[in-house]
Amino acid sequence: MPLLISPLLDPARLAQGAQPSLGAEGGLVLRPWRTEDAEALVEVFADPVTRRWHNRRLDDAEEARRWIGGWRDAWTAGGGAHWAVADGRSDEVRGRLSLARFVAMSGQAEVTYWTAPRARGAGVATCAVRAAGEWALAEPRFHRLELTHSVHNEASCRVAHRCGYALEGTRRRALLHCDGLHDAHLHARLRASEPER
């Protein structure tokens, strides 16, 4: 059936080139994941705070390498962008930032992230979310970026507010974590130049 409207975004356009590295405040770099980052991933997912907010576990470096391969494949397929957030000098992994669940028709993506335990409290997530958001709204020209987190994850709520993601509401019992279903805050950031209708 023919469409009456055109998609706002062509995700295939993203896959035409290599995934970019992005500079961020605080001397950070968002760069594509590398196979040699596997051990850093295993270390992060051994942390109980990380596991509290994720519904997957990571058992070993081999599994971590499969995750990294999947993240690279997502870029090639035009379905997501997954970055290691690294220290610009040492290249040590400080966190992860992803734009996932691309919706070409409405030009939307979901922002997800975590911070490595030893890097918490240093503004890593805030710097990474800002850098990726600026890139996503300017380069591929997403219309809307969404960020969802458990209402109990106050740190994620602070990051969303600092980065200009307005709280749009609460999705009741929307996120499944190891301790059960959580209500979730839905935040969003829109491309400023788009008129509302």
N, CA and C atoms as an extended XYZ file, in Angstrom:
591
Properties=species:S:1:pos:R:3:atomname:S:1:resname:S:1:resid:I:1 pbc="F F F"
N         0.851       -1.171        0.000 N   MET     1
C         0.000        0.000        0.000 CA  MET     1
C         0.901        1.240        0.000 C   MET     1
N         0.688        2.174       -0.903 N   PRO     2
C         1.525        3.376       -0.987 CA  PRO     2
C         1.351        4.263        0.248 C   PRO     2
N         2.433        4.872        0.653 N   LEU     3
C         2.407        5.802        1.779 CA  LEU     3
C         2.035        7.202        1.301 C   LEU     3
N         1.333        7.932        2.139 N   LEU     4
C         0.986        9.317        1.843 CA  LEU     4
C         2.077       10.281        2.299 C   LEU     4
N         2.968        9.788        3.132 N   ILE     5
C         4.040       10.627        3.669 CA  ILE     5
C         5.378        9.932        3.469 C   ILE     5
N         6.425       10.711        3.490 N   SER     6
C         7.777       10.155        3.372 CA  SER     6
C         8.407       10.060        4.756 C   SER     6
N         9.263        9.077        4.972 N   PRO     7
C         9.960        8.991        6.260 CA  PRO     7
C        10.794       10.251        6.510 C   PRO     7
N        10.890       10.637        7.763 N   LEU     8
C        11.696       11.800        8.126 CA  LEU     8
C        13.187       11.502        8.086 C   LEU     8
N        13.541       10.225        8.109 N   LEU     9
C        14.946        9.840        8.195 CA  LEU     9
C        15.181        8.598        7.355 C   LEU     9
N        16.317        8.549        6.698 N   ASP    10
C        16.715        7.364        5.942 CA  ASP    10
C        17.845        6.673        6.699 C   ASP    10
N        17.527        5.620        7.513 N   PRO    11
C        18.583        4.986        8.294 CA  PRO    11
C        19.655        4.338        7.434 C   PRO    11
N        19.338        3.976        6.200 N   ALA    12
C        20.346        3.392        5.312 CA  ALA    12
C        21.454        4.395        5.017 C   ALA    12
N        21.102        5.684        5.078 N   ARG    13
C        22.104        6.724        4.855 CA  ARG    13
C        23.211        6.685        5.909 C   ARG    13
N        22.840        6.315        7.125 N   LEU    14
C        23.827        6.221        8.194 CA  LEU    14
C        24.875        5.173        7.880 C   LEU    14
N        24.441        4.061        7.318 N   ALA    15
C        25.341        2.928        7.085 CA  ALA    15
C        26.276        3.155        5.903 C   ALA    15
N        26.112        4.250        5.179 N   GLN    16
C        26.957        4.496        4.008 CA  GLN    16
C        28.397        4.809        4.382 C   GLN    16
N        28.635        5.230        5.582 N   GLY    17
C        29.997        5.548        6.004 CA  GLY    17
C        30.335        4.851        7.305 C   GLY    17
N        31.539        5.048        7.745 N   ALA    18
C        31.968        4.475        9.017 CA  ALA    18
C        31.294        5.220       10.169 C   ALA    18
N        31.026        4.506       11.243 N   GLN    19
C        30.467        5.150       12.421 CA  GLN    19
C        31.461        6.197       12.921 C   GLN    19
N        30.999        7.418       13.157 N   PRO    20
C        31.940        8.466       13.562 CA  PRO    20
C        32.357        8.335       15.022 C   PRO    20
N        33.499        8.877       15.329 N   SER    21
C        33.896        9.125       16.714 CA  SER    21
C        33.492       10.561       17.021 C   SER    21
N        33.064       10.810       18.243 N   LEU    22
C        32.578       12.132       18.631 CA  LEU    22
C        33.370       12.644       19.826 C   LEU    22
N        33.803       13.873       19.758 N   GLY    23
C        34.429       14.496       20.915 CA  GLY    23
C        33.363       14.915       21.909 C   GLY    23
N        33.686       14.853       23.187 N   ALA    24
C        32.750       15.258       24.232 CA  ALA    24
C        33.499       16.083       25.272 C   ALA    24
N        32.748       16.836       26.052 N   GLU    25
C        33.335       17.617       27.141 CA  GLU    25
C        34.078       16.685       28.095 C   GLU    25
N        34.921       17.259       28.916 N   GLY    26
C        35.616       16.479       29.927 CA  GLY    26
C        36.722       15.599       29.382 C   GLY    26
N        37.181       15.903       28.158 N   GLY    27
C        38.257       15.106       27.578 CA  GLY    27
C        37.838       13.709       27.172 C   GLY    27
N        36.546       13.518       26.917 N   LEU    28
C        36.022       12.204       26.542 CA  LEU    28
C        35.871       12.081       25.035 C   LEU    28
N        35.886       10.856       24.559 N   VAL    29
C        35.662       10.539       23.153 CA  VAL    29
C        34.643        9.412       23.086 C   VAL    29
N        33.628        9.594       22.250 N   LEU    30
C        32.708        8.505       21.939 CA  LEU    30
C        33.239        7.861       20.677 C   LEU    30
N        33.648        6.612       20.785 N   ARG    31
C        34.249        5.908       19.653 CA  ARG    31
C        33.574        4.559       19.484 C   ARG    31
N        33.599        4.009       18.270 N   PRO    32
C        33.038        2.667       18.082 CA  PRO    32
C        33.747        1.661       18.996 C   PRO    32
N        32.988        0.667       19.437 N   TRP    33
C        33.546       -0.386       20.282 CA  TRP    33
C        34.564       -1.201       19.501 C   TRP    33
N        35.581       -1.665       20.210 N   ARG    34
C        36.620       -2.522       19.637 CA  ARG    34
C        36.617       -3.865       20.359 C   ARG    34
N        37.060       -4.894       19.676 N   THR    35
C        37.119       -6.223       20.269 CA  THR    35
C        37.916       -6.208       21.572 C   THR    35
N        38.977       -5.428       21.617 N   GLU    36
C        39.818       -5.391       22.819 CA  GLU    36
C        39.149       -4.707       24.013 C   GLU    36
N        37.940       -4.167       23.836 N   ASP    37
C        37.181       -3.591       24.948 CA  ASP    37
C        36.416       -4.650       25.732 C   ASP    37
N        36.484       -5.902       25.320 N   ALA    38
C        35.680       -6.964       25.931 CA  ALA    38
C        35.910       -7.080       27.434 C   ALA    38
N        37.147       -7.051       27.871 N   GLU    39
C        37.438       -7.196       29.307 CA  GLU    39
C        36.840       -6.044       30.112 C   GLU    39
N        36.861       -4.846       29.569 N   ALA    40
C        36.253       -3.704       30.262 CA  ALA    40
C        34.753       -3.916       30.421 C   ALA    40
N        34.100       -4.470       29.402 N   LEU    41
C        32.667       -4.767       29.492 CA  LEU    41
C        32.387       -5.777       30.594 C   LEU    41
N        33.175       -6.844       30.640 N   VAL    42
C        32.989       -7.870       31.673 CA  VAL    42
C        33.123       -7.245       33.060 C   VAL    42
N        34.103       -6.385       33.234 N   GLU    43
C        34.317       -5.725       34.528 CA  GLU    43
C        33.116       -4.865       34.913 C   GLU    43
N        32.578       -4.110       33.975 N   VAL    44
C        31.425       -3.248       34.266 CA  VAL    44
C        30.217       -4.084       34.665 C   VAL    44
N        29.963       -5.169       33.953 N   PHE    45
C        28.772       -5.969       34.237 CA  PHE    45
C        28.938       -6.884       35.445 C   PHE    45
N        30.117       -6.920       36.050 N   ALA    46
C        30.304       -7.612       37.326 CA  ALA    46
C        29.849       -6.726       38.489 C   ALA    46
N        29.621       -5.460       38.220 N   ASP    47
C        29.237       -4.481       39.234 CA  ASP    47
C        27.751       -4.599       39.574 C   ASP    47
N        27.391       -4.711       40.865 N   PRO    48
C        25.984       -4.860       41.240 CA  PRO    48
C        25.099       -3.675       40.851 C   PRO    48
N        25.632       -2.455       40.866 N   VAL    49
C        24.821       -1.292       40.478 CA  VAL    49
C        24.490       -1.361       38.989 C   VAL    49
N        25.454       -1.733       38.168 N   THR    50
C        25.188       -1.899       36.732 CA  THR    50
C        24.115       -2.962       36.526 C   THR    50
N        24.262       -4.089       37.198 N   ARG    51
C        23.293       -5.185       37.025 CA  ARG    51
C        21.896       -4.786       37.496 C   ARG    51
N        21.813       -3.907       38.480 N   ARG    52
C        20.493       -3.505       38.979 CA  ARG    52
C        19.645       -2.874       37.874 C   ARG    52
N        20.284       -2.102       36.990 N   TRP    53
C        19.532       -1.357       35.986 CA  TRP    53
C        19.532       -2.018       34.616 C   TRP    53
N        20.042       -3.227       34.506 N   HIS    54
C        20.065       -3.935       33.218 CA  HIS    54
C        19.413       -5.299       33.367 C   HIS    54
N        18.795       -5.776       32.305 N   ASN    55
C        18.132       -7.071       32.369 CA  ASN    55
C        18.936       -8.173       31.690 C   ASN    55
N        20.194       -7.894       31.395 N   ARG    56
C        21.086       -8.901       30.816 CA  ARG    56
C        22.333       -9.003       31.674 C   ARG    56
N        22.912      -10.191       31.682 N   ARG    57
C        24.194      -10.351       32.358 CA  ARG    57
C        25.245      -10.697       31.322 C   ARG    57
N        26.471      -10.508       31.696 N   LEU    58
C        27.596      -10.783       30.807 CA  LEU    58
C        28.551      -11.689       31.568 C   LEU    58
N        28.778      -12.884       31.036 N   ASP    59
C        29.531      -13.888       31.782 CA  ASP    59
C        31.024      -13.917       31.497 C   ASP    59
N        31.429      -13.597       30.268 N   ASP    60
C        32.855      -13.719       29.956 CA  ASP    60
C        33.212      -12.867       28.739 C   ASP    60
N        34.515      -12.798       28.462 N   ALA    61
C        35.011      -11.950       27.378 CA  ALA    61
C        34.518      -12.413       26.015 C   ALA    61
N        34.339      -13.709       25.839 N   GLU    62
C        33.843      -14.208       24.547 CA  GLU    62
C        32.435      -13.676       24.276 C   GLU    62
N        31.591      -13.705       25.297 N   GLU    63
C        30.243      -13.152       25.150 CA  GLU    63
C        30.313      -11.641       24.906 C   GLU    63
N        31.211      -10.963       25.581 N   ALA    64
C        31.380       -9.521       25.380 CA  ALA    64
C        31.773       -9.223       23.942 C   ALA    64
N        32.634      -10.044       23.373 N   ARG    65
C        33.023       -9.838       21.966 CA  ARG    65
C        31.823      -10.020       21.034 C   ARG    65
N        30.925      -10.937       21.369 N   ARG    66
C        29.704      -11.097       20.554 CA  ARG    66
C        28.822       -9.852       20.659 C   ARG    66
N        28.690       -9.299       21.856 N   TRP    67
C        27.931       -8.054       22.017 CA  TRP    67
C        28.531       -6.960       21.154 C   TRP    67
N        29.843       -6.821       21.222 N   ILE    68
C        30.524       -5.781       20.443 CA  ILE    68
C        30.285       -5.990       18.954 C   ILE    68
N        30.348       -7.225       18.490 N   GLY    69
C        30.058       -7.519       17.082 CA  GLY    69
C        28.637       -7.135       16.711 C   GLY    69
N        27.691       -7.406       17.606 N   GLY    70
C        26.298       -7.023       17.363 CA  GLY    70
C        26.118       -5.524       17.297 C   GLY    70
N        26.847       -4.801       18.135 N   TRP    71
C        26.760       -3.336       18.110 CA  TRP    71
C        27.324       -2.792       16.803 C   TRP    71
N        28.392       -3.375       16.327 N   ARG    72
C        28.953       -2.933       15.036 CA  ARG    72
C        27.986       -3.259       13.894 C   ARG    72
N        27.367       -4.440       13.955 N   ASP    73
C        26.401       -4.836       12.928 CA  ASP    73
C        25.198       -3.895       12.901 C   ASP    73
N        24.783       -3.406       14.063 N   ALA    74
C        23.637       -2.488       14.122 CA  ALA    74
C        23.917       -1.232       13.307 C   ALA    74
N        25.142       -0.711       13.389 N   TRP    75
C        25.493        0.469       12.593 CA  TRP    75
C        25.423        0.138       11.111 C   TRP    75
N        26.024       -0.962       10.712 N   THR    76
C        26.066       -1.353        9.300 CA  THR    76
C        24.663       -1.537        8.734 C   THR    76
N        23.739       -2.027        9.563 N   ALA    77
C        22.361       -2.255        9.133 CA  ALA    77
C        21.498       -0.997        9.224 C   ALA    77
N        22.045        0.104        9.731 N   GLY    78
C        21.262        1.326        9.873 CA  GLY    78
C        20.276        1.262       11.015 C   GLY    78
N        20.556        0.444       12.036 N   GLY    79
C        19.613        0.265       13.126 CA  GLY    79
C        20.051        0.804       14.471 C   GLY    79
N        21.282        1.277       14.583 N   GLY    80
C        21.729        1.784       15.872 CA  GLY    80
C        23.164        2.254       15.821 C   GLY    80
N        23.513        3.067       16.798 N   ALA    81
C        24.886        3.555       16.950 CA  ALA    81
C        25.293        3.307       18.395 C   ALA    81
N        26.342        2.536       18.593 N   HIS    82
C        26.797        2.157       19.930 CA  HIS    82
C        28.236        2.601       20.087 C   HIS    82
N        28.487        3.425       21.101 N   TRP    83
C        29.818        3.970       21.323 CA  TRP    83
C        30.373        3.556       22.682 C   TRP    83
N        31.661        3.312       22.727 N   ALA    84
C        32.384        3.282       23.991 CA  ALA    84
C        32.684        4.734       24.334 C   ALA    84
N        32.434        5.114       25.567 N   VAL    85
C        32.802        6.447       26.036 CA  VAL    85
C        34.166        6.280       26.695 C   VAL    85
N        35.182        6.830       26.065 N   ALA    86
C        36.559        6.587       26.504 CA  ALA    86
C        37.251        7.876       26.914 C   ALA    86
N        38.217        7.739       27.802 N   ASP    87
C        39.080        8.851       28.159 CA  ASP    87
C        39.904        9.220       26.931 C   ASP    87
N        39.935       10.496       26.587 N   GLY    88
C        40.626       10.932       25.378 CA  GLY    88
C        42.129       10.722       25.399 C   GLY    88
N        42.716       10.600       26.571 N   ARG    89
C        44.170       10.381       26.666 CA  ARG    89
C        44.521        8.906       26.818 C   ARG    89
N        43.917        8.253       27.814 N   SER    90
C        44.290        6.861       28.115 CA  SER    90
C        43.520        5.846       27.281 C   SER    90
N        42.404        6.246       26.685 N   ASP    91
C        41.498        5.382       25.930 CA  ASP    91
C        40.771        4.379       26.829 C   ASP    91
N        40.846        4.564       28.141 N   GLU    92
C        40.142        3.688       29.076 CA  GLU    92
C        38.635        3.875       28.916 C   GLU    92
N        37.888        2.762       28.885 N   VAL    93
C        36.434        2.819       28.751 CA  VAL    93
C        35.844        3.358       30.051 C   VAL    93
N        35.096        4.454       29.928 N   ARG    94
C        34.439        5.091       31.071 CA  ARG    94
C        32.933        4.857       31.066 C   ARG    94
N        32.399        4.434       29.893 N   GLY    95
C        30.965        4.226       29.815 CA  GLY    95
C        30.544        3.764       28.438 C   GLY    95
N        29.245        3.746       28.250 N   ARG    96
C        28.651        3.356       26.968 CA  ARG    96
C        27.530        4.333       26.655 C   ARG    96
N        27.383        4.682       25.383 N   LEU    97
C        26.284        5.517       24.905 CA  LEU    97
C        25.761        4.882       23.636 C   LEU    97
N        24.449        4.692       23.575 N   SER    98
C        23.844        4.105       22.377 CA  SER    98
C        22.649        4.913       21.926 C   SER    98
N        22.502        4.991       20.619 N   LEU    99
C        21.261        5.438       19.996 CA  LEU    99
C        20.697        4.188       19.352 C   LEU    99
N        19.537        3.763       19.790 N   ALA   100
C        18.981        2.490       19.336 CA  ALA   100
C        17.524        2.671       18.929 C   ALA   100
N        16.958        1.592       18.445 N   ARG   101
C        15.537        1.547       18.051 CA  ARG   101
C        15.174        2.702       17.113 C   ARG   101
N        15.936        2.820       16.046 N   PHE   102
C        15.657        3.862       15.051 CA  PHE   102
C        14.270        3.645       14.446 C   PHE   102
N        13.492        4.710       14.357 N   VAL   103
C        12.197        4.693       13.678 CA  VAL   103
C        12.299        5.712       12.548 C   VAL   103
N        12.513        5.218       11.344 N   ALA   104
C        12.761        6.099       10.202 CA  ALA   104
C        11.560        6.989        9.889 C   ALA   104
N        10.354        6.443        9.978 N   MET   105
C         9.167        7.202        9.596 CA  MET   105
C         9.050        8.494       10.403 C   MET   105
N         9.245        8.411       11.708 N   SER   106
C         9.096        9.599       12.549 CA  SER   106
C        10.431       10.200       12.983 C   SER   106
N        11.543        9.647       12.502 N   GLY   107
C        12.860       10.203       12.811 CA  GLY   107
C        13.213       10.140       14.282 C   GLY   107
N        12.945        8.994       14.904 N   GLN   108
C        13.165        8.847       16.338 CA  GLN   108
C        14.252        7.824       16.647 C   GLN   108
N        14.863        7.987       17.812 N   ALA   109
C        15.813        7.007       18.343 CA  ALA   109
C        15.737        7.054       19.863 C   ALA   109
N        16.196        5.977       20.478 N   GLU   110
C        16.235        5.889       21.933 CA  GLU   110
C        17.675        6.022       22.418 C   GLU   110
N        17.875        6.833       23.440 N   VAL   111
C        19.189        7.035       24.045 CA  VAL   111
C        19.319        6.108       25.251 C   VAL   111
N        20.392        5.317       25.279 N   THR   112
C        20.691        4.486       26.442 CA  THR   112
C        22.163        4.665       26.799 C   THR   112
N        22.494        4.442       28.050 N   TYR   113
C        23.873        4.650       28.485 CA  TYR   113
C        24.107        3.994       29.833 C   TYR   113
N        25.363        3.813       30.160 N   TRP   114
C        25.804        3.482       31.514 CA  TRP   114
C        27.190        4.077       31.729 C   TRP   114
N        27.579        4.146       32.987 N   THR   115
C        28.905        4.641       33.353 CA  THR   115
C        29.636        3.542       34.107 C   THR   115
N        30.908        3.343       33.795 N   ALA   116
C        31.731        2.360       34.500 CA  ALA   116
C        31.825        2.753       35.976 C   ALA   116
N        31.854        1.768       36.880 N   PRO   117
C        31.846        2.084       38.316 CA  PRO   117
C        32.898        3.098       38.747 C   PRO   117
N        34.126        2.974       38.287 N   ARG   118
C        35.187        3.883       38.758 CA  ARG   118
C        35.068        5.282       38.142 C   ARG   118
N        34.171        5.469       37.167 N   ALA   119
C        34.001        6.779       36.527 CA  ALA   119
C        32.735        7.496       36.987 C   ALA   119
N        31.972        6.879       37.885 N   ARG   120
C        30.719        7.500       38.328 CA  ARG   120
C        30.986        8.772       39.120 C   ARG   120
N        30.064        9.718       38.981 N   GLY   121
C        30.168       10.968       39.715 CA  GLY   121
C        31.040       12.016       39.054 C   GLY   121
N        31.565       11.712       37.873 N   ALA   122
C        32.460       12.651       37.180 CA  ALA   122
C        31.800       13.308       35.970 C   ALA   122
N        30.499       13.112       35.788 N   GLY   123
C        29.799       13.741       34.672 CA  GLY   123
C        29.952       13.027       33.341 C   GLY   123
N        30.418       11.784       33.364 N   VAL   124
C        30.648       11.039       32.121 CA  VAL   124
C        29.355       10.871       31.333 C   VAL   124
N        28.291       10.417       31.996 N   ALA   125
C        27.026       10.191       31.284 CA  ALA   125
C        26.487       11.496       30.706 C   ALA   125
N        26.544       12.566       31.473 N   THR   126
C        26.048       13.858       30.994 CA  THR   126
C        26.808       14.307       29.750 C   THR   126
N        28.128       14.227       29.794 N   CYS   127
C        28.940       14.645       28.637 CA  CYS   127
C        28.646       13.785       27.415 C   CYS   127
N        28.493       12.478       27.616 N   ALA   128
C        28.242       11.569       26.498 CA  ALA   128
C        26.857       11.779       25.897 C   ALA   128
N        25.839       11.928       26.746 N   VAL   129
C        24.472       12.138       26.246 CA  VAL   129
C        24.395       13.451       25.471 C   VAL   129
N        25.043       14.488       25.971 N   ARG   130
C        25.053       15.772       25.244 CA  ARG   130
C        25.699       15.624       23.869 C   ARG   130
N        26.879       15.008       23.826 N   ALA   131
C        27.609       14.891       22.556 CA  ALA   131
C        26.823       14.076       21.538 C   ALA   131
N        26.289       12.950       21.954 N   ALA   132
C        25.537       12.104       21.019 CA  ALA   132
C        24.242       12.781       20.587 C   ALA   132
N        23.594       13.477       21.511 N   GLY   133
C        22.360       14.180       21.166 CA  GLY   133
C        22.588       15.284       20.149 C   GLY   133
N        23.638       16.070       20.355 N   GLU   134
C        23.956       17.132       19.397 CA  GLU   134
C        24.235       16.544       18.014 C   GLU   134
N        25.004       15.483       17.972 N   TRP   135
C        25.314       14.837       16.687 CA  TRP   135
C        24.039       14.300       16.038 C   TRP   135
N        23.215       13.588       16.796 N   ALA   136
C        22.028       12.933       16.234 CA  ALA   136
C        21.017       13.928       15.681 C   ALA   136
N        20.873       15.059       16.329 N   LEU   137
C        19.912       16.055       15.863 CA  LEU   137
C        20.456       16.878       14.705 C   LEU   137
N        21.776       16.985       14.590 N   ALA   138
C        22.385       17.824       13.548 CA  ALA   138
C        22.793       17.055       12.303 C   ALA   138
N        23.413       15.898       12.467 N   GLU   139
C        23.971       15.181       11.311 CA  GLU   139
C        22.943       14.288       10.611 C   GLU   139
N        22.527       13.189       11.238 N   PRO   140
C        21.494       12.406       10.551 CA  PRO   140
C        20.126       13.077       10.638 C   PRO   140
N        20.022       14.102       11.492 N   ARG   141
C        18.813       14.914       11.626 CA  ARG   141
C        17.620       14.128       12.152 C   ARG   141
N        17.855       13.411       13.250 N   PHE   142
C        16.717       12.822       13.952 CA  PHE   142
C        15.808       13.949       14.400 C   PHE   142
N        14.523       13.664       14.463 N   HIS   143
C        13.541       14.648       14.920 CA  HIS   143
C        13.375       14.577       16.436 C   HIS   143
N        13.440       13.347       16.984 N   ARG   144
C        13.110       13.135       18.399 CA  ARG   144
C        14.028       12.073       18.988 C   ARG   144
N        14.585       12.375       20.149 N   LEU   145
C        15.382       11.411       20.904 CA  LEU   145
C        14.668       11.152       22.221 C   LEU   145
N        14.463        9.884       22.538 N   GLU   146
C        13.791        9.512       23.777 CA  GLU   146
C        14.770        8.862       24.738 C   GLU   146
N        14.551        9.091       26.015 N   LEU   147
C        15.371        8.522       27.073 CA  LEU   147
C        14.411        8.028       28.147 C   LEU   147
N        14.465        6.748       28.457 N   THR   148
C        13.563        6.135       29.428 CA  THR   148
C        14.388        5.507       30.546 C   THR   148
N        13.935        5.664       31.783 N   HIS   149
C        14.633        5.042       32.914 CA  HIS   149
C        13.642        4.737       34.026 C   HIS   149
N        14.003        3.813       34.898 N   SER   150
C        13.190        3.512       36.068 CA  SER   150
C        13.037        4.776       36.911 C   SER   150
N        11.855        4.955       37.491 N   VAL   151
C        11.644        6.114       38.360 CA  VAL   151
C        12.560        6.054       39.587 C   VAL   151
N        13.094        4.878       39.892 N   HIS   152
C        13.995        4.724       41.039 CA  HIS   152
C        15.442        5.077       40.690 C   HIS   152
N        15.738        5.263       39.404 N   ASN   153
C        17.099        5.583       38.974 CA  ASN   153
C        17.247        7.109       38.903 C   ASN   153
N        17.470        7.705       40.059 N   GLU   154
C        17.520        9.164       40.153 CA  GLU   154
C        18.701        9.758       39.392 C   GLU   154
N        19.806        9.025       39.321 N   ALA   155
C        20.971        9.532       38.583 CA  ALA   155
C        20.636        9.709       37.105 C   ALA   155
N        19.908        8.756       36.526 N   SER   156
C        19.524        8.884       35.116 CA  SER   156
C        18.568       10.046       34.905 C   SER   156
N        17.712       10.287       35.869 N   CYS   157
C        16.788       11.420       35.755 CA  CYS   157
C        17.569       12.739       35.745 C   CYS   157
N        18.591       12.835       36.602 N   ARG   158
C        19.407       14.056       36.628 CA  ARG   158
C        20.137       14.257       35.300 C   ARG   158
N        20.676       13.180       34.736 N   VAL   159
C        21.364       13.280       33.441 CA  VAL   159
C        20.399       13.789       32.375 C   VAL   159
N        19.201       13.222       32.327 N   ALA   160
C        18.217       13.633       31.322 CA  ALA   160
C        17.925       15.130       31.424 C   ALA   160
N        17.690       15.613       32.631 N   HIS   161
C        17.385       17.039       32.815 CA  HIS   161
C        18.565       17.920       32.427 C   HIS   161
N        19.774       17.528       32.835 N   ARG   162
C        20.962       18.328       32.502 CA  ARG   162
C        21.183       18.432       30.998 C   ARG   162
N        20.737       17.431       30.264 N   CYS   163
C        20.986       17.383       28.819 CA  CYS   163
C        19.814       17.903       27.995 C   CYS   163
N        18.804       18.476       28.644 N   GLY   164
C        17.701       19.088       27.918 CA  GLY   164
C        16.611       18.135       27.467 C   GLY   164
N        16.512       16.977       28.106 N   TYR   165
C        15.461       16.015       27.781 CA  TYR   165
C        14.298       16.262       28.738 C   TYR   165
N        13.215       16.813       28.205 N   ALA   166
C        12.064       17.161       29.033 CA  ALA   166
C        11.350       15.902       29.511 C   ALA   166
N        10.895       15.933       30.750 N   LEU   167
C        10.105       14.828       31.281 CA  LEU   167
C         8.705       14.922       30.691 C   LEU   167
N         8.306       13.894       29.955 N   GLU   168
C         6.993       13.903       29.306 CA  GLU   168
C         5.950       13.127       30.092 C   GLU   168
N         6.381       12.266       30.986 N   GLY   169
C         5.413       11.520       31.763 CA  GLY   169
C         5.998       10.248       32.340 C   GLY   169
N         5.117        9.491       32.974 N   THR   170
C         5.498        8.225       33.588 CA  THR   170
C         4.740        7.096       32.912 C   THR   170
N         5.488        6.123       32.451 N   ARG   171
C         4.900        4.914       31.856 CA  ARG   171
C         4.788        3.881       32.975 C   ARG   171
N         3.576        3.518       33.311 N   ARG   172
C         3.336        2.634       34.447 CA  ARG   172
C         3.777        1.204       34.160 C   ARG   172
N         4.567        0.649       35.085 N   ARG   173
C         5.037       -0.744       35.034 CA  ARG   173
C         5.560       -1.101       33.643 C   ARG   173
N         6.436       -0.256       33.131 N   ALA   174
C         6.888       -0.378       31.742 CA  ALA   174
C         8.252       -1.031       31.581 C   ALA   174
N         9.063       -1.071       32.637 N   LEU   175
C        10.413       -1.631       32.523 CA  LEU   175
C        10.557       -2.830       33.448 C   LEU   175
N        11.020       -3.931       32.898 N   LEU   176
C        11.247       -5.128       33.701 CA  LEU   176
C        12.713       -5.183       34.125 C   LEU   176
N        12.930       -5.178       35.417 N   HIS   177
C        14.261       -5.349       35.998 CA  HIS   177
C        14.246       -6.634       36.820 C   HIS   177
N        15.394       -7.022       37.345 N   CYS   178
C        15.494       -8.281       38.096 CA  CYS   178
C        14.568       -8.321       39.305 C   CYS   178
N        14.246       -7.172       39.873 N   ASP   179
C        13.363       -7.137       41.040 CA  ASP   179
C        11.900       -6.889       40.669 C   ASP   179
N        11.569       -6.960       39.392 N   GLY   180
C        10.184       -6.823       38.958 CA  GLY   180
C         9.969       -5.634       38.035 C   GLY   180
N         8.707       -5.327       37.799 N   LEU   181
C         8.337       -4.232       36.905 CA  LEU   181
C         8.469       -2.883       37.611 C   LEU   181
N         9.022       -1.934       36.894 N   HIS   182
C         9.201       -0.576       37.414 CA  HIS   182
C         8.394        0.402       36.568 C   HIS   182
N         7.863        1.433       37.217 N   ASP   183
C         7.366        2.579       36.466 CA  ASP   183
C         8.579        3.256       35.827 C   ASP   183
N         8.361        3.907       34.696 N   ALA   184
C         9.479        4.500       33.964 CA  ALA   184
C         9.174        5.942       33.593 C   ALA   184
N        10.153        6.795       33.789 N   HIS   185
C        10.059        8.166       33.287 CA  HIS   185
C        10.405        8.163       31.803 C   HIS   185
N         9.627        8.902       31.026 N   LEU   186
C         9.908        9.107       29.610 CA  LEU   186
C        10.320       10.563       29.427 C   LEU   186
N        11.557       10.749       28.960 N   HIS   187
C        12.088       12.072       28.634 CA  HIS   187
C        12.285       12.140       27.128 C   HIS   187
N        12.248       13.338       26.562 N   ALA   188
C        12.506       13.480       25.122 CA  ALA   188
C        13.146       14.829       24.830 C   ALA   188
N        13.924       14.814       23.772 N   ARG   189
C        14.513       16.042       23.239 CA  ARG   189
C        14.166       16.100       21.762 C   ARG   189
N        13.689       17.260       21.321 N   LEU   190
C        13.295       17.452       19.928 CA  LEU   190
C        14.298       18.346       19.221 C   LEU   190
N        14.389       18.161       17.921 N   ARG   191
C        15.222       19.075       17.139 CA  ARG   191
C        14.555       20.447       17.188 C   ARG   191
N        15.274       21.443       17.628 N   ALA   192
C        14.699       22.756       17.940 CA  ALA   192
C        14.070       23.434       16.743 C   ALA   192
N        14.566       23.168       15.545 N   SER   193
C        14.076       23.884       14.373 CA  SER   193
C        12.752       23.348       13.848 C   SER   193
N        12.264       22.263       14.416 N   GLU   194
C        11.019       21.674       13.921 CA  GLU   194
C         9.812       22.400       14.509 C   GLU   194
N         8.914       22.914       13.674 N   PRO   195
C         7.711       23.551       14.205 CA  PRO   195
C         6.740       22.499       14.742 C   PRO   195
N         6.039       22.842       15.832 N   GLU   196
C         5.009       21.945       16.356 CA  GLU   196
C         3.735       22.163       15.567 C   GLU   196
N         2.953       21.118       15.450 N   ARG   197
C         1.688       21.203       14.709 CA  ARG   197
C         0.528       20.872       15.611 C   ARG   197
